[in-house]
Amino acid sequence: MSSELYSIVSSMRHPKILVVGDIILDRHVIGNIERVSPESPAQVLDMESEALSPGGAASVSANVSALGGKALLVGVVGKDDSAVYMKTLLKKWGIGAEGLVTDSSRPTTVKTRFIAMRQQMLRVDRESREVVSDKTADSILSKIKKLIKDCDGVIVSDYGKGVLSPRLLKKIFSVCRQAGKKVIVDPKGRDYSRYSGAEIITPNKKEAEAASGVEITNEASLLEAANNLFNVAKVKNVLITRGAEGMSLFGRKGKRVHIPAEALEVFDVSGAGDTVIASLAVFVFAGCSLEDSARIANAAAAIEVAHVGAYAVTREELLARLRPDGASEGKIMSATKAALCSKKLKMQNRKVIFTNGCFDLLHAGHVKLLQKAKTFGHVLIVGINTDSSIRRLKGAKRPVLGEEDRSHIIAALDSVDGVVLFDEDTPLKLIGKVKPDVLVKGGDYAPSSVVGRDVVEKQGGRVEIIPLVDGKSTSGLIEKILEKYGD
């Protein structure tokens, strides 16, 4: 099955999708907690960094963009600094702001999450959940009518912030029906009759229980809940996401497909729903079957929940996961591709780490260095000297293992996200392309002597030195082999 899905993703066309819904600015405050306040029994967060990212319907749009689609966003923002930040983020993602409606009577919705040790400690929301005025609703509808004609389909992302009132939703579905566009809905609340006319709704298990009035405890209650949703919502398909239990797809004619969960590590489920609906829509509107699209969305969700905060999964990451010959193959990339991936990751406020080496005869020292390097950020890219580069540096008898073998071995490590071969004596040229946030070197170097330091620090990054593990080296390993087997 993975080979079929890989083929679909690798050959997909790039649909244009209109995303309508609640626009949210996500703010993440990240730090460490090592003490309790003397003023009250409250933990003290020592702030290390702060990041802004698109949330709600804006997050869905970013996910569409990351997967190769073109997103057009329609929603409401306030007349405030948060709206300015949002427009800047949308521009970075290639999402036009022409669909945004400014309403000075309400603030731009902002969710601030405080995070320590990769755990969300507190969330503070600044928002209005009042239904938007008729004037604002009419402006939203006008934007939709203007943009919908050039789109392949529509996503409705409802976060219950007052934008998608029953009155406006009814008009939106009417416009979509007249334009011949299918609508996929991420629903909210208990009354799903407001989504009548949708092609698909994608509630999670908790939402499905609330809207159907059925507690989902087994397959029978799951089917009962789905049937209730069909009766209320009058939609063609229901996709219920069930966390660790995977997702279940139901059609009106009784067709059922259960898709097991794929996630190996779950750090944060926030944003998983955005990833599911965006990836589902991208492939459905690209002409793929609903079942194949749901399976691809399931794989995308497995990637998303392994990250802290909402994370827009890229097409490259999806291909790497679905690649039939293993994910490690997909980690091996050209310098140009590594630079592009780094750029996309930085747009998502993800820290890119870079280190390099020959990695000829992998040993425990290498593994520990790479594991430690990964802790300095989110994505680790490793530069590896080519065979000709090593021969120039270490002599004609090296390397022991060829560059292809060394690349595959390093790519197979869980701590490594990307591997790039470089033919120069130093990785300076490669560092200039990748532009990492953190440059890691193993050994007893002074930071000032590390190749590429100037490039990284000039853009606000830093250098980290990791001491080598005593007694662990490729030269020492070769000597031991010769001592034992040299005769």
C-alpha positions as CSV (number, residue, x, y, z in Angstrom):
1,M,0.0,0.0,0.0
2,S,2.8,2.5,0.9
3,S,4.3,2.1,-2.6
4,E,0.9,3.0,-4.2
5,L,0.5,6.0,-1.9
6,Y,4.1,7.1,-2.7
7,S,3.3,7.0,-6.4
8,I,0.2,9.1,-5.8
9,V,2.1,11.8,-3.8
10,S,5.1,11.9,-6.1
11,S,3.0,12.4,-9.2
12,M,0.1,14.6,-7.8
13,R,-0.9,17.8,-9.5
14,H,-1.1,20.9,-7.4
15,P,-4.7,22.0,-6.7
16,K,-5.8,25.5,-5.8
17,I,-7.9,25.4,-2.6
18,L,-10.1,28.1,-1.0
19,V,-9.9,27.9,2.8
20,V,-12.6,29.7,4.8
21,G,-12.8,29.9,8.5
22,D,-11.4,31.2,11.8
23,I,-8.0,32.8,11.5
24,I,-5.8,32.4,14.6
25,L,-2.3,33.6,15.4
26,D,-0.4,31.0,17.4
27,R,2.2,32.2,19.8
28,H,4.6,29.8,21.4
29,V,6.7,30.9,24.4
30,I,9.4,28.2,25.0
31,G,11.7,27.9,28.1
32,N,12.8,25.9,31.1
33,I,11.2,25.4,34.5
34,E,13.7,24.9,37.3
35,R,12.2,26.8,40.2
36,V,9.1,27.7,42.0
37,S,8.1,31.4,42.5
38,P,8.7,32.7,46.1
39,E,5.5,34.8,45.7
40,S,3.1,31.8,45.2
41,P,3.2,28.0,44.5
42,A,3.6,28.6,40.8
43,Q,6.4,27.3,38.5
44,V,8.6,29.9,36.9
45,L,9.2,29.7,33.2
46,D,12.6,31.0,32.2
47,M,11.9,32.1,28.6
48,E,14.4,31.1,25.9
49,S,12.5,31.9,22.7
50,E,9.2,33.0,21.3
51,A,7.7,32.1,17.9
52,L,4.6,33.1,15.9
53,S,2.9,30.8,13.5
54,P,-0.4,30.6,11.6
55,G,-3.2,28.9,13.4
56,G,-6.8,27.8,12.7
57,A,-7.8,28.3,9.1
58,A,-4.4,30.0,8.5
59,S,-2.7,26.8,9.7
60,V,-4.8,24.7,7.3
61,S,-3.7,27.1,4.5
62,A,0.0,26.7,5.5
63,N,-0.5,22.9,5.5
64,V,-2.0,23.1,2.0
65,S,1.0,25.1,0.8
66,A,3.6,22.8,2.4
67,L,2.0,19.8,0.6
68,G,2.3,21.5,-2.8
69,G,-1.1,23.0,-3.1
70,K,-2.0,26.7,-3.6
71,A,-4.1,28.1,-0.7
72,L,-6.4,31.2,-0.8
73,L,-7.6,32.2,2.6
74,V,-10.8,34.0,3.6
75,G,-11.5,35.0,7.2
76,V,-11.6,37.9,9.7
77,V,-8.8,39.7,11.5
78,G,-8.9,42.7,13.8
79,K,-7.2,46.1,13.2
80,D,-4.2,45.4,15.4
81,D,-0.6,44.3,15.5
82,S,-1.5,40.6,15.5
83,A,-3.2,41.1,12.1
84,V,0.0,42.7,10.8
85,Y,2.0,39.7,12.1
86,M,-0.5,37.3,10.5
87,K,-0.2,39.0,7.1
88,T,3.6,38.7,7.2
89,L,3.3,35.0,8.0
90,L,0.9,34.4,5.2
91,K,3.3,36.2,2.8
92,K,6.1,33.8,3.9
93,W,3.9,30.9,3.1
94,G,2.8,32.3,-0.3
95,I,-0.8,32.7,0.9
96,G,-2.5,35.8,-0.4
97,A,-4.1,38.2,2.1
98,E,-6.7,39.5,-0.4
99,G,-9.4,37.3,1.3
100,L,-8.9,38.8,4.7
101,V,-11.7,41.0,6.1
102,T,-10.7,43.5,8.8
103,D,-13.2,44.1,11.6
104,S,-12.0,46.8,14.0
105,S,-14.7,45.8,16.6
106,R,-13.0,42.5,17.4
107,P,-9.4,41.4,18.1
108,T,-7.4,39.0,15.9
109,T,-7.6,35.7,17.7
110,V,-4.3,34.9,19.5
111,K,-3.5,31.6,21.3
112,T,-0.4,31.8,23.5
113,R,1.1,28.5,24.6
114,F,3.8,28.3,27.3
115,I,6.0,25.3,26.7
116,A,8.7,23.6,28.8
117,M,10.4,20.2,28.3
118,R,8.4,19.8,25.1
119,Q,5.2,20.0,27.2
120,Q,2.4,22.6,27.1
121,M,2.2,24.1,30.6
122,L,-0.5,26.8,30.0
123,R,-2.5,28.4,27.2
124,V,-3.8,31.9,27.2
125,D,-6.5,33.0,24.6
126,R,-7.2,36.5,23.4
127,E,-10.4,36.4,21.3
128,S,-14.0,37.2,20.7
129,R,-16.5,34.4,20.1
130,E,-19.3,36.7,19.3
131,V,-21.0,36.1,15.9
132,V,-19.6,38.6,13.3
133,S,-21.9,41.4,12.2
134,D,-24.0,41.1,9.1
135,K,-21.7,43.7,7.4
136,T,-18.6,41.5,8.1
137,A,-20.4,38.4,7.0
138,D,-21.5,40.0,3.7
139,S,-17.8,41.0,3.1
140,I,-16.7,37.4,3.7
141,L,-19.3,36.1,1.2
142,S,-18.2,38.7,-1.3
143,K,-14.6,37.5,-1.0
144,I,-15.6,33.9,-1.5
145,K,-17.6,34.7,-4.6
146,K,-14.7,36.5,-6.1
147,L,-12.1,33.8,-5.3
148,I,-14.0,30.6,-5.7
149,K,-14.2,30.4,-9.5
150,D,-10.4,29.7,-9.9
151,C,-10.4,27.0,-7.1
152,D,-10.5,23.2,-7.3
153,G,-12.4,22.9,-4.0
154,V,-13.2,24.5,-0.6
155,I,-12.2,23.8,3.0
156,V,-14.3,25.1,5.8
157,S,-12.2,25.3,9.0
158,D,-14.6,26.0,11.9
159,Y,-13.0,26.8,15.3
160,G,-16.1,28.3,16.8
161,K,-14.9,31.9,17.0
162,G,-18.0,33.5,15.6
163,V,-17.1,33.8,11.9
164,L,-19.0,30.8,10.5
165,S,-22.5,31.4,11.7
166,P,-25.3,29.1,10.5
167,R,-26.6,32.0,8.4
168,L,-23.3,32.5,6.7
169,L,-22.6,28.8,6.3
170,K,-25.9,28.3,4.5
171,K,-24.9,31.0,2.0
172,I,-21.4,29.6,1.6
173,F,-22.7,26.2,0.7
174,S,-25.1,27.8,-1.7
175,V,-22.3,29.6,-3.5
176,C,-20.2,26.5,-3.6
177,R,-23.1,24.4,-5.0
178,Q,-23.7,27.0,-7.7
179,A,-20.0,27.1,-8.6
180,G,-19.8,23.2,-8.6
181,K,-17.2,23.1,-5.9
182,K,-17.0,20.3,-3.3
183,V,-16.6,21.3,0.4
184,I,-14.6,19.5,3.1
185,V,-15.4,20.6,6.7
186,D,-13.5,20.5,9.9
187,P,-16.6,20.9,12.2
188,K,-17.1,22.4,15.6
189,G,-19.9,22.3,18.2
190,R,-22.9,20.0,18.5
191,D,-25.2,21.0,15.7
192,Y,-23.8,19.5,12.5
193,S,-27.0,20.4,10.5
194,R,-25.2,23.6,9.7
195,Y,-22.8,21.7,7.4
196,S,-25.5,20.2,5.2
197,G,-24.2,19.9,1.7
198,A,-20.6,19.1,2.6
199,E,-18.7,16.3,0.7
200,I,-16.9,15.3,3.9
201,I,-16.8,16.2,7.6
202,T,-13.7,15.3,9.7
203,P,-14.6,15.4,13.4
204,N,-12.3,13.8,16.0
205,K,-13.6,11.2,18.3
206,K,-14.6,13.7,21.1
207,E,-16.3,16.0,18.6
208,A,-18.2,13.0,17.0
209,E,-19.4,11.9,20.4
210,A,-20.7,15.4,21.3
211,A,-22.5,15.9,18.0
212,S,-23.9,12.4,17.7
213,G,-24.9,11.9,21.3
214,V,-23.1,8.5,21.3
215,E,-20.2,7.5,23.5
216,I,-17.8,5.7,21.2
217,T,-16.4,2.6,23.1
218,N,-16.4,-0.1,20.4
219,E,-17.1,-0.7,16.7
220,A,-20.9,-0.8,17.2
221,S,-21.0,2.5,19.0
222,L,-18.6,4.0,16.4
223,L,-21.0,3.0,13.6
224,E,-24.0,4.3,15.5
225,A,-22.3,7.7,16.0
226,A,-21.4,7.9,12.3
227,N,-25.0,7.0,11.3
228,N,-26.3,9.8,13.6
229,L,-23.9,12.3,12.0
230,F,-25.1,11.3,8.5
231,N,-28.8,11.8,9.6
232,V,-28.1,15.2,11.1
233,A,-25.5,16.7,8.8
234,K,-26.8,15.2,5.4
235,V,-23.2,14.9,4.2
236,K,-21.8,12.3,1.7
237,N,-18.9,11.1,3.9
238,V,-17.7,11.1,7.5
239,L,-14.1,10.7,8.6
240,I,-13.7,10.3,12.3
241,T,-10.1,10.7,13.6
242,R,-9.5,8.6,16.7
243,G,-6.0,9.4,17.9
244,A,-4.1,6.2,18.8
245,E,-6.9,4.1,17.2
246,G,-6.3,5.6,13.8
247,M,-9.2,7.0,11.7
248,S,-12.4,5.6,10.3
249,L,-14.0,6.6,7.0
250,F,-17.7,6.1,6.4
251,G,-19.7,6.5,3.2
252,R,-23.5,7.0,2.9
253,K,-23.9,3.7,1.1
254,G,-22.5,1.7,4.1
255,K,-18.9,1.6,3.0
256,R,-16.5,1.6,6.0
257,V,-12.7,1.7,6.0
258,H,-10.6,1.7,9.2
259,I,-7.1,3.0,8.9
260,P,-4.7,2.2,11.8
261,A,-2.6,4.9,13.4
262,E,1.0,5.2,12.2
263,A,2.5,7.5,14.8
264,L,5.5,6.0,16.6
265,E,6.1,9.1,18.9
266,V,3.4,11.5,20.0
267,F,4.7,14.8,21.5
268,D,1.7,17.2,20.8
269,V,-1.6,16.6,19.0
270,S,-2.3,20.3,18.6
271,G,-2.6,21.0,14.9
272,A,-3.2,17.4,13.9
273,G,-6.7,18.2,12.7
274,D,-5.4,21.0,10.5
275,T,-2.9,18.5,8.9
276,V,-5.6,15.9,8.4
277,I,-8.1,18.2,6.6
278,A,-5.4,19.9,4.6
279,S,-3.8,16.7,3.3
280,L,-7.2,15.1,2.7
281,A,-8.3,18.1,0.7
282,V,-5.1,18.4,-1.3
283,F,-5.4,14.9,-2.6
284,V,-9.1,14.7,-3.0
285,F,-9.1,18.0,-5.0
286,A,-6.1,16.7,-7.0
287,G,-8.4,13.9,-8.2
288,C,-7.4,11.0,-5.9
289,S,-9.9,8.6,-4.4
290,L,-11.2,9.5,-0.9
291,E,-9.8,6.3,0.6
292,D,-6.3,6.9,-0.7
293,S,-6.5,10.5,0.3
294,A,-7.5,9.5,3.9
295,R,-4.6,7.0,4.1
296,I,-2.2,9.8,3.0
297,A,-3.7,12.1,5.6
298,N,-3.2,9.5,8.2
299,A,0.5,9.3,7.3
300,A,0.8,13.1,7.4
301,A,-0.8,13.2,10.8
302,A,1.7,10.7,12.1
303,I,4.5,13.1,11.1
304,E,2.7,16.1,12.6
305,V,2.1,14.7,16.1
306,A,5.8,13.9,16.5
307,H,6.4,17.7,16.7
308,V,5.6,20.2,19.4
309,G,2.9,22.7,18.3
310,A,1.1,22.9,15.0
311,Y,3.5,21.7,12.3
312,A,2.9,22.0,8.6
313,V,4.0,18.7,7.0
314,T,5.9,19.1,3.8
315,R,5.5,17.0,0.6
316,E,9.1,15.9,1.0
317,E,8.5,14.6,4.5
318,L,5.4,12.7,3.3
319,L,7.3,11.1,0.4
320,A,10.1,10.1,2.8
321,R,7.6,8.3,5.1
322,L,5.8,6.6,2.2
323,R,8.9,5.7,0.2
324,P,8.7,1.9,-0.4
325,D,12.5,1.3,0.1
326,G,12.4,2.9,3.5
327,A,12.5,6.4,5.0
328,S,16.3,6.5,5.2
329,E,16.4,6.7,1.4
330,G,14.3,9.8,1.5
331,K,16.6,11.5,3.9
332,I,19.5,11.5,1.4
333,M,19.3,14.8,-0.5
334,S,21.1,17.2,-2.7
335,A,22.5,20.5,-1.4
336,T,19.8,22.4,-3.3
337,K,17.0,20.2,-1.7
338,A,18.5,20.6,1.7
339,A,18.6,24.4,1.3
340,L,14.9,24.4,0.2
341,C,13.9,22.2,3.2
342,S,15.8,24.4,5.6
343,K,14.0,27.5,4.2
344,K,10.6,25.9,4.6
345,L,11.4,24.7,8.1
346,K,12.5,28.2,9.2
347,M,9.1,29.5,7.9
348,Q,7.6,27.2,10.5
349,N,9.9,28.6,13.2
350,R,11.8,25.3,13.3
351,K,15.5,25.3,14.3
352,V,17.8,23.6,11.8
353,I,21.0,22.0,13.1
354,F,24.0,21.1,10.9
355,T,27.0,19.0,11.6
356,N,29.4,17.2,9.3
357,G,32.1,14.5,9.2
358,C,33.5,11.6,7.3
359,F,31.6,9.0,9.4
360,D,33.9,6.2,8.0
361,L,33.1,3.1,10.1
362,L,30.3,4.3,12.3
363,H,31.0,4.0,16.0
364,A,29.4,4.9,19.4
365,G,31.2,8.3,19.4
366,H,29.5,9.3,16.1
367,V,26.1,8.1,17.4
368,K,26.3,10.0,20.6
369,L,27.4,13.2,18.8
370,L,24.5,13.1,16.5
371,Q,22.0,12.3,19.3
372,K,23.3,15.3,21.3
373,A,23.3,17.6,18.2
374,K,19.6,16.8,17.6
375,T,18.8,18.2,21.1
376,F,19.8,21.7,20.0
377,G,16.8,22.2,17.6
378,H,14.2,20.4,15.6
379,V,15.8,19.1,12.4
380,L,19.3,17.7,12.0
381,I,21.1,17.8,8.6
382,V,24.4,16.0,8.3
383,G,27.0,16.8,5.8
384,I,29.2,13.9,4.7
385,N,32.5,14.1,2.9
386,T,32.6,12.3,-0.5
387,D,35.2,9.6,-1.1
388,S,37.4,11.9,-3.1
389,S,37.2,14.5,-0.4
390,I,38.3,12.0,2.2
391,R,41.2,10.7,0.1
392,R,42.5,14.2,-0.2
393,L,42.2,14.7,3.6
394,K,43.2,11.2,4.9
395,G,45.2,9.5,2.2
396,A,44.6,6.9,-0.6
397,K,43.6,4.1,1.8
398,R,40.6,5.9,3.1
399,P,37.6,5.7,3.2
400,V,37.0,2.1,4.3
401,L,33.4,2.5,3.4
402,G,32.2,4.3,0.2
403,E,30.1,7.4,0.3
404,E,26.9,5.5,-0.7
405,D,27.2,3.1,2.2
406,R,28.1,5.9,4.7
407,S,25.1,8.0,3.6
408,H,22.7,5.2,4.1
409,I,24.0,4.2,7.5
410,I,23.8,7.8,8.8
411,A,20.4,8.3,7.3
412,A,19.1,5.2,9.1
413,L,19.7,6.9,12.5
414,D,16.6,8.3,14.2
415,S,18.4,11.4,15.2
416,V,19.2,12.3,11.6
417,D,16.7,14.1,9.3
418,G,18.8,14.8,6.3
419,V,22.1,13.7,4.7
420,V,24.0,15.7,2.1
421,L,27.3,14.7,0.4
422,F,29.8,17.5,-0.2
423,D,33.0,17.2,-2.3
424,E,35.0,20.1,-1.0
425,D,37.6,19.8,1.8
426,T,35.3,21.8,4.2
427,P,31.5,22.1,4.4
428,L,31.6,25.9,4.1
429,K,29.8,26.0,0.8
430,L,27.1,23.6,2.0
431,I,26.7,25.6,5.3
432,G,26.2,28.7,3.2
433,K,23.3,27.0,1.3
434,V,21.6,25.4,4.3
435,K,22.1,28.4,6.6
436,P,21.5,26.4,9.8
437,D,20.4,28.0,13.1
438,V,22.9,25.8,15.1
439,L,26.3,24.6,13.8
440,V,27.6,21.6,15.8
441,K,31.2,20.4,15.8
442,G,32.7,17.5,17.7
443,G,36.1,17.8,19.4
444,D,38.1,20.3,21.4
445,Y,37.7,23.2,18.9
446,A,37.3,26.8,20.0
447,P,34.1,28.2,18.5
448,S,36.1,30.8,16.6
449,S,37.9,28.2,14.7
450,V,34.9,26.3,13.4
451,V,34.4,26.4,9.7
452,G,31.1,28.2,8.8
453,R,30.9,30.1,12.2
454,D,30.7,33.5,10.5
455,V,27.9,32.4,8.2
456,V,25.8,31.0,11.0
457,E,26.4,33.8,13.5
458,K,25.8,36.5,10.9
459,Q,22.1,35.3,10.6
460,G,21.6,35.1,14.4
461,G,22.6,31.4,14.8
462,R,25.2,29.9,17.1
463,V,28.0,27.3,17.4
464,E,27.9,24.3,19.8
465,I,30.9,22.2,20.6
466,I,30.4,18.6,21.7
467,P,33.4,16.8,23.4
468,L,34.4,13.6,21.7
469,V,33.9,10.3,23.5
470,D,37.3,9.1,24.8
471,G,38.7,6.0,23.0
472,K,36.2,6.2,20.1
473,S,37.6,6.9,16.7
474,T,37.6,5.4,13.2
475,S,41.4,5.3,13.2
476,G,41.4,3.4,16.5
477,L,38.8,1.0,15.2
478,I,40.9,0.3,12.1
479,E,43.9,-0.4,14.3
480,K,42.0,-2.9,16.4
481,I,40.7,-4.7,13.3
482,L,44.3,-4.9,12.0
483,E,45.6,-6.2,15.3
484,K,43.1,-9.0,15.4
485,Y,42.8,-9.9,11.7
486,G,45.9,-8.4,10.2
487,D,47.6,-11.8,9.7
